[in-house]
């Protein structure tokens, strides 16, 4: 197969790297100084380029997952404080371990995606009455918000005795 003009192994590395950073093919093409159609032809013509792009996206996804999990669980990191010593006129560095607390949004995102049925925001509850009519929890809440006295003075024992 004839080599497409301008395609080199170095270009493959550049394209793969940019793809791994989440750029779209049109953005990659512009940064590489080629047209989007040329990039599409290269991807079609060179299986190694196609594999490199796919693999770079997988690595980026794995890094993102790892960062999300660390953010959700909290982590210890190495950090450095930099001080200026007025007496000696020198810059002094101090290495230490710093704890990054779990991030609430990361926890929420992780749980909702790992088990969406259990952690979804809205759970619809439907109640079927003895006469066959169906009430949703939202309808019941609406009625109670209009007349909260409907439940006033009732407790579980009264509700149980009404069912029998």
N, C-alpha and C positions, 0 to 999 in steps of 0.2 A: 504494500500500500504506500502510495506517495505521501511524503511528510507534508503536513499543512504548514504553510508559511509562518514562521515565527515561533512555532512550538518547540520547546526544548525541555529537557529534564528539570532545569532550573525553573522554568515557567510552571511546570507541574507542581513543584514544591510551593511556589508562591500562591498558585490558585488553591491548592489544598489548604495552606495556612489560612488564607482569607476565608475560605469556606468554613473552616473550623471555628472561626471567630464569629460566625453567624451571618456573614454577608450574603446577599442574594447574587445570583449569577450576573444580573445586569450591573450591579455595583462592582463585582469582581472584574468584569470585562472592562468597565470604565477605568478602574485603577490600573489594569494591566495594559491599557492603551489599545485595546482591540474592541471589535464590535461584539455585541451579545450573540449575534448569529455565528460569528467565528468561534466563540467559546462553546456554543452548542454543538457545532461541527466537531470540535476537538473532543468534547465529552463523548460524542457518538463514535468517533474514529479511534480513540485511544482507550482501551479497557483499563490500562494502568491509571490513567487520569480519573476515570469513572470510579475505580476502586479507592483511589486516594481521597477523593471528595467524600465518598460514602464513609470511609474509615475516619476521616477527620470530624465528620458530624457525629459519629458514634462516640469518639473520645470527648468531644465537647459536651455531649449529652451526659456521659458518665461523670465528667467533672462537675457539671451542674447538679446532678443528683447528689453527689458526694457533698458539695457545698451546702445544699439544702438540708441534708441530714445533719451535718455538723451544726448548722444554724439552728435547727429545731431541737437538737439535744444539748447544745452548749458545748464549749470546748476551751481547753487551755492552749494559749499561744505564747510563743517567745516574743518579747517586746524589748525595746531599748529606750531608756530615758537619757536625754542629753542635757548636761548642765554646763554652765560657764562658771569657772572658779575665779572669783574676783582677786583672790590673793595671788594665785600663780599665773593668771591670765590664760589658762589652758581650758580647752573643752574636754569635759569628762563625760564618759558614757557609762551607763549602768544597765546591765542586762538583767531581766527578770521575767517570771512567768505571770501572765495575765489571764484571768478567767473571763470569757465572753459568755454571758448568760443566754439561756435558750430564748429564741425569738418567737413571740406569740403568733405572728402571722405565718412563720415557717411551719410551726407545729400545726396550725389550722389547715394550711395548704396540703401538708403531707398527709394528715389524717383524712381529709376529704378526698384525696386522690387514691389513697391506699384502700379505703373502704367507704366508697361514696354512699352506699345505702345507709350505713350506720351513722355517718357524720354529715349528711346533707343538712342544709339550713332549715328546710321546711319539711315537717312530717305531717302528712294529711291523715286525719283520723276520721273515719266514718262510723256513725252510730246508727244501728237499725232499731227502730221502735217496734213494739209489739204489733202495732197495726200495719207494719210493713213500710212505713215512711222512713226515709233516710235523712239524717241530719249530719252535716259535717261539723267538725269542731269549730270552724269559723262561724257557721250560722249560729251555733249555740252561744259562742262568745258575743256575737252581735246582739242576740236577744238578751243575754245577761247584762250587757253594758247598758241597754236601754232600761232594764228593770232589775236591778241587783237584789230587790226584795224577794225575787223568785226562790232564791236559795236561803233566805234568812230564816233562822229557826229550824232548819232541817239538819239532821246529822245522819251518820251512816245507818244507825238503827232504824230511824224513821224511813229512810230510803229502802232498806231491806224489807220492812213490814209492808210497804206499799207494793212491792213486787209480788208478794204472796197472795 
